[in-house]
Amino acid sequence: MATYTFTGKVMPERANVNISVLSLTFQAKDAGFSGETIISIACSQVSIKLDTPDTGVDLPTMKNYLGQIVRNLVDSYGYISGRGYDIEITSVVDPNGQQTVFGVGIRELEESEDERPLSFRELFQVMLKSPHLRHALGDLREAIRSPSDTGFYCYRAVECLRQHFREAKDSNKNQSWKRLRQNLRIDRSWIKPLENCSKEQRHGSSPYMSGENRIRLMKHAWKVIDRFCVYINRNSQPLSDSEFDVLK
């Protein structure tokens, strides 16, 4: 039996949340591990002790799964008390006594930073021009911060951009989707995985999403945002086929 100790905090940090020690036995079949946890929150500081017989499970998977359990616990407390909280798991000590401090980003996205088409200052100016982009960037933030809802937030970010292409004469939303795809040179097949993975979450279900699939969805969403940023920066001119291959 291997023991991991995760630590974190309830936010905002000025909150003073105290929840008595709770024990939980679980089997996370999709995530590939099971075990027993002891969870306690004192002065908004979160402690999770995990005993598991399973080996080879990566730490981010454990962190995301246990973080969701704690988030559900704090959501219950917030519902009863009429308050809004969030949680963050910040570090873990593994069975060998080695500490790992979790970052706030996604490694694969951090490594693609040079692929962003605009500088930070350019993006800020573009953002001021588009309320739809502002909402979309907020959804990307939540896609990173809420692993179990990544599919929902990635697709909603793209849906926010679709609103830019709506026209008063439209009889249905398919027309604005078509304009988005044409102006940004994106095939429907590029967006379809985002739509498919969001459907169950949009209707209240919480299907398991592997880390690999989560990264794939975020990369798809980020590429759509990339192109929209260029489009707005060029005063809403359609992207040219000489510069941009069709994403598919």
Contacts in CASP RR format, 6 or more apart in sequence:
PFRMAT RR
TARGET T0000
AUTHOR 0000-0000-0000
METHOD contacts of the structure
MODEL  1
MATYTFTGKVMPERANVNISVLSLTFQAKDAGFSGETIISIACSQVSIKL
DTPDTGVDLPTMKNYLGQIVRNLVDSYGYISGRGYDIEITSVVDPNGQQT
VFGVGIRELEESEDERPLSFRELFQVMLKSPHLRHALGDLREAIRSPSDT
GFYCYRAVECLRQHFREAKDSNKNQSWKRLRQNLRIDRSWIKPLENCSKE
QRHGSSPYMSGENRIRLMKHAWKVIDRFCVYINRNSQPLSDSEFDVLK
1 51 0 8 1.000
1 52 0 8 1.000
1 53 0 8 1.000
2 51 0 8 1.000
2 52 0 8 1.000
2 53 0 8 1.000
2 54 0 8 1.000
2 55 0 8 1.000
2 94 0 8 1.000
2 95 0 8 1.000
3 49 0 8 1.000
3 50 0 8 1.000
3 51 0 8 1.000
3 95 0 8 1.000
4 49 0 8 1.000
4 50 0 8 1.000
4 52 0 8 1.000
4 62 0 8 1.000
4 92 0 8 1.000
4 93 0 8 1.000
4 94 0 8 1.000
4 95 0 8 1.000
5 47 0 8 1.000
5 48 0 8 1.000
5 49 0 8 1.000
5 50 0 8 1.000
5 92 0 8 1.000
5 93 0 8 1.000
6 46 0 8 1.000
6 47 0 8 1.000
6 48 0 8 1.000
6 50 0 8 1.000
6 62 0 8 1.000
6 63 0 8 1.000
6 66 0 8 1.000
6 67 0 8 1.000
6 89 0 8 1.000
6 91 0 8 1.000
6 92 0 8 1.000
7 45 0 8 1.000
7 46 0 8 1.000
7 47 0 8 1.000
7 48 0 8 1.000
7 89 0 8 1.000
7 90 0 8 1.000
7 91 0 8 1.000
7 92 0 8 1.000
8 45 0 8 1.000
8 46 0 8 1.000
8 47 0 8 1.000
8 87 0 8 1.000
8 88 0 8 1.000
8 89 0 8 1.000
8 90 0 8 1.000
8 91 0 8 1.000
9 44 0 8 1.000
9 45 0 8 1.000
9 46 0 8 1.000
9 87 0 8 1.000
9 88 0 8 1.000
9 90 0 8 1.000
10 17 0 8 1.000
10 41 0 8 1.000
10 44 0 8 1.000
10 45 0 8 1.000
10 46 0 8 1.000
10 74 0 8 1.000
10 85 0 8 1.000
10 86 0 8 1.000
10 87 0 8 1.000
11 44 0 8 1.000
11 85 0 8 1.000
11 86 0 8 1.000
11 87 0 8 1.000
11 88 0 8 1.000
12 85 0 8 1.000
13 44 0 8 1.000
15 44 0 8 1.000
15 83 0 8 1.000
15 85 0 8 1.000
16 43 0 8 1.000
16 44 0 8 1.000
17 41 0 8 1.000
17 43 0 8 1.000
17 44 0 8 1.000
17 74 0 8 1.000
17 77 0 8 1.000
17 85 0 8 1.000
18 41 0 8 1.000
18 42 0 8 1.000
18 43 0 8 1.000
19 39 0 8 1.000
19 40 0 8 1.000
19 41 0 8 1.000
19 73 0 8 1.000
19 74 0 8 1.000
19 77 0 8 1.000
20 40 0 8 1.000
21 38 0 8 1.000
21 39 0 8 1.000
21 40 0 8 1.000
22 38 0 8 1.000
22 39 0 8 1.000
22 40 0 8 1.000
22 73 0 8 1.000
23 36 0 8 1.000
23 37 0 8 1.000
23 38 0 8 1.000
23 39 0 8 1.000
24 36 0 8 1.000
24 37 0 8 1.000
24 39 0 8 1.000
24 69 0 8 1.000
25 35 0 8 1.000
25 36 0 8 1.000
25 37 0 8 1.000
26 34 0 8 1.000
26 35 0 8 1.000
26 36 0 8 1.000
26 37 0 8 1.000
26 69 0 8 1.000
27 34 0 8 1.000
27 35 0 8 1.000
28 34 0 8 1.000
28 65 0 8 1.000
30 208 0 8 1.000
30 210 0 8 1.000
31 57 0 8 1.000
31 61 0 8 1.000
31 62 0 8 1.000
31 65 0 8 1.000
31 208 0 8 1.000
32 54 0 8 1.000
32 57 0 8 1.000
32 61 0 8 1.000
33 52 0 8 1.000
33 54 0 8 1.000
33 57 0 8 1.000
33 61 0 8 1.000
33 62 0 8 1.000
33 65 0 8 1.000
34 52 0 8 1.000
34 53 0 8 1.000
34 54 0 8 1.000
35 50 0 8 1.000
35 51 0 8 1.000
35 52 0 8 1.000
35 53 0 8 1.000
35 54 0 8 1.000
36 50 0 8 1.000
36 51 0 8 1.000
36 52 0 8 1.000
37 48 0 8 1.000
37 49 0 8 1.000
37 50 0 8 1.000
37 51 0 8 1.000
37 66 0 8 1.000
37 69 0 8 1.000
38 48 0 8 1.000
38 49 0 8 1.000
39 46 0 8 1.000
39 47 0 8 1.000
39 48 0 8 1.000
39 49 0 8 1.000
39 69 0 8 1.000
39 70 0 8 1.000
39 73 0 8 1.000
40 46 0 8 1.000
40 47 0 8 1.000
41 47 0 8 1.000
41 70 0 8 1.000
41 73 0 8 1.000
41 74 0 8 1.000
46 70 0 8 1.000
46 87 0 8 1.000
46 89 0 8 1.000
48 66 0 8 1.000
48 67 0 8 1.000
48 70 0 8 1.000
48 89 0 8 1.000
50 62 0 8 1.000
50 66 0 8 1.000
59 92 0 8 1.000
59 94 0 8 1.000
59 100 0 8 1.000
59 102 0 8 1.000
60 102 0 8 1.000
60 211 0 8 1.000
61 211 0 8 1.000
62 92 0 8 1.000
63 89 0 8 1.000
63 92 0 8 1.000
63 102 0 8 1.000
64 147 0 8 1.000
64 148 0 8 1.000
66 89 0 8 1.000
67 87 0 8 1.000
67 89 0 8 1.000
68 147 0 8 1.000
68 148 0 8 1.000
70 87 0 8 1.000
70 89 0 8 1.000
71 86 0 8 1.000
71 87 0 8 1.000
74 85 0 8 1.000
74 86 0 8 1.000
74 87 0 8 1.000
75 85 0 8 1.000
77 83 0 8 1.000
77 85 0 8 1.000
78 84 0 8 1.000
78 85 0 8 1.000
86 145 0 8 1.000
89 102 0 8 1.000
90 101 0 8 1.000
90 102 0 8 1.000
91 99 0 8 1.000
91 100 0 8 1.000
91 101 0 8 1.000
91 102 0 8 1.000
92 99 0 8 1.000
92 100 0 8 1.000
92 102 0 8 1.000
93 99 0 8 1.000
93 100 0 8 1.000
94 100 0 8 1.000
104 144 0 8 1.000
105 144 0 8 1.000
106 144 0 8 1.000
106 215 0 8 1.000
106 218 0 8 1.000
108 215 0 8 1.000
108 218 0 8 1.000
108 219 0 8 1.000
109 144 0 8 1.000
109 215 0 8 1.000
109 218 0 8 1.000
109 219 0 8 1.000
109 222 0 8 1.000
112 219 0 8 1.000
112 222 0 8 1.000
115 226 0 8 1.000
116 123 0 8 1.000
116 226 0 8 1.000
116 229 0 8 1.000
117 226 0 8 1.000
117 227 0 8 1.000
117 229 0 8 1.000
117 230 0 8 1.000
117 233 0 8 1.000
118 126 0 8 1.000
118 229 0 8 1.000
118 230 0 8 1.000
118 233 0 8 1.000
122 233 0 8 1.000
123 229 0 8 1.000
125 233 0 8 1.000
126 133 0 8 1.000
126 229 0 8 1.000
126 232 0 8 1.000
126 233 0 8 1.000
127 133 0 8 1.000
127 134 0 8 1.000
127 137 0 8 1.000
129 232 0 8 1.000
130 164 0 8 1.000
130 228 0 8 1.000
130 232 0 8 1.000
132 160 0 8 1.000
132 161 0 8 1.000
132 163 0 8 1.000
132 164 0 8 1.000
133 160 0 8 1.000
133 161 0 8 1.000
133 225 0 8 1.000
133 228 0 8 1.000
133 229 0 8 1.000
133 232 0 8 1.000
135 157 0 8 1.000
135 160 0 8 1.000
136 157 0 8 1.000
136 158 0 8 1.000
136 160 0 8 1.000
136 161 0 8 1.000
136 225 0 8 1.000
136 228 0 8 1.000
137 157 0 8 1.000
137 225 0 8 1.000
138 157 0 8 1.000
139 153 0 8 1.000
139 154 0 8 1.000
139 156 0 8 1.000
139 157 0 8 1.000
139 160 0 8 1.000
140 153 0 8 1.000
140 154 0 8 1.000
140 157 0 8 1.000
140 218 0 8 1.000
140 221 0 8 1.000
140 222 0 8 1.000
140 225 0 8 1.000
142 149 0 8 1.000
142 153 0 8 1.000
143 149 0 8 1.000
143 150 0 8 1.000
143 151 0 8 1.000
143 153 0 8 1.000
143 154 0 8 1.000
143 157 0 8 1.000
143 217 0 8 1.000
143 218 0 8 1.000
143 221 0 8 1.000
144 150 0 8 1.000
144 218 0 8 1.000
146 153 0 8 1.000
147 209 0 8 1.000
147 214 0 8 1.000
148 206 0 8 1.000
148 209 0 8 1.000
149 201 0 8 1.000
150 197 0 8 1.000
150 209 0 8 1.000
150 214 0 8 1.000
150 217 0 8 1.000
150 218 0 8 1.000
151 194 0 8 1.000
151 197 0 8 1.000
151 198 0 8 1.000
151 201 0 8 1.000
151 209 0 8 1.000
151 214 0 8 1.000
151 217 0 8 1.000
152 198 0 8 1.000
152 201 0 8 1.000
152 202 0 8 1.000
154 194 0 8 1.000
154 197 0 8 1.000
154 198 0 8 1.000
154 217 0 8 1.000
154 218 0 8 1.000
154 220 0 8 1.000
154 221 0 8 1.000
155 194 0 8 1.000
155 195 0 8 1.000
155 197 0 8 1.000
155 198 0 8 1.000
155 202 0 8 1.000
155 221 0 8 1.000
156 198 0 8 1.000
157 221 0 8 1.000
157 224 0 8 1.000
157 225 0 8 1.000
158 191 0 8 1.000
158 194 0 8 1.000
158 221 0 8 1.000
158 224 0 8 1.000
161 180 0 8 1.000
161 224 0 8 1.000
161 225 0 8 1.000
161 228 0 8 1.000
162 173 0 8 1.000
162 176 0 8 1.000
162 177 0 8 1.000
162 180 0 8 1.000
163 176 0 8 1.000
164 180 0 8 1.000
164 228 0 8 1.000
165 176 0 8 1.000
165 177 0 8 1.000
165 179 0 8 1.000
165 180 0 8 1.000
165 183 0 8 1.000
166 173 0 8 1.000
166 176 0 8 1.000
167 175 0 8 1.000
167 176 0 8 1.000
170 176 0 8 1.000
180 186 0 8 1.000
181 187 0 8 1.000
181 188 0 8 1.000
181 191 0 8 1.000
182 238 0 8 1.000
183 231 0 8 1.000
183 236 0 8 1.000
183 238 0 8 1.000
183 239 0 8 1.000
184 224 0 8 1.000
184 227 0 8 1.000
184 228 0 8 1.000
184 231 0 8 1.000
184 239 0 8 1.000
184 244 0 8 1.000
184 247 0 8 1.000
185 227 0 8 1.000
185 239 0 8 1.000
185 241 0 8 1.000
185 244 0 8 1.000
185 245 0 8 1.000
185 246 0 8 1.000
185 247 0 8 1.000
186 224 0 8 1.000
186 227 0 8 1.000
186 246 0 8 1.000
186 247 0 8 1.000
186 248 0 8 1.000
187 246 0 8 1.000
187 247 0 8 1.000
187 248 0 8 1.000
189 248 0 8 1.000
190 220 0 8 1.000
190 223 0 8 1.000
190 224 0 8 1.000
190 247 0 8 1.000
190 248 0 8 1.000
191 220 0 8 1.000
191 224 0 8 1.000
193 216 0 8 1.000
193 217 0 8 1.000
193 220 0 8 1.000
194 217 0 8 1.000
194 220 0 8 1.000
194 221 0 8 1.000
197 209 0 8 1.000
197 213 0 8 1.000
197 217 0 8 1.000
200 206 0 8 1.000
200 207 0 8 1.000
201 207 0 8 1.000
209 217 0 8 1.000
223 247 0 8 1.000
224 247 0 8 1.000
227 239 0 8 1.000
227 244 0 8 1.000
227 247 0 8 1.000
230 239 0 8 1.000
231 237 0 8 1.000
231 238 0 8 1.000
231 239 0 8 1.000
END
